[in-house]
Structures are given as C-alpha cells and as structure tokens.
Amino acid sequence: MEKQVIEYAGVPVGIGVPEGNRIKFIAVKFPVIDLDGGLYGNITELRRAIGQHLKMTGG
C-alpha cells in the first residue's frame, strides 16, 4: 500500500501511511485529531474508527 487520502462523508480528513504491516493515520482535520498517529490493520478498520469517533463526538 502507498499513502492514501482518507475521506469521511466526501471530505478528506487525513492520510493513511503504511507502517510495517499496519496503517498509520495522519489527521488533517480537527474533528479527527484524537485519532492522529493511530495504527490500524487496514483501511476499512481505519474508516470504521473515524466513523465511530465522529458519531461519539458529534463531529
């Protein structure tokens, strides 16, 4: 995998960067800043985490 822009509801919120066999999230929007630096098993897991975070925070 190469770097990939991560969108939520059509808005870019961060970048997924390969780190070993995982994906590191680099946040570029404030509503997801709490997830910055998190490691995920795949893009689907990362997107799910973003959706859950935004629902919990009202973002």
Steps between C-alpha positions, in 0.01 A plus 500: 500500500609855430388817677127547461268793565229400748158660453194503721166604347691624194735724700873422529579458871846345493758280338563128542873422493643147499696413813621142495194285441264763643369840399581814696242779493614860459210734575458819298164612642435600860195275559722190463815634669453257791567212257826651370785251513272201552592167341239290321499160333352627173317793340158356586593485869630858485185630332285318755697661785454844345124447463463379859711787632298762313169350616620505862631856483223641283757593234 
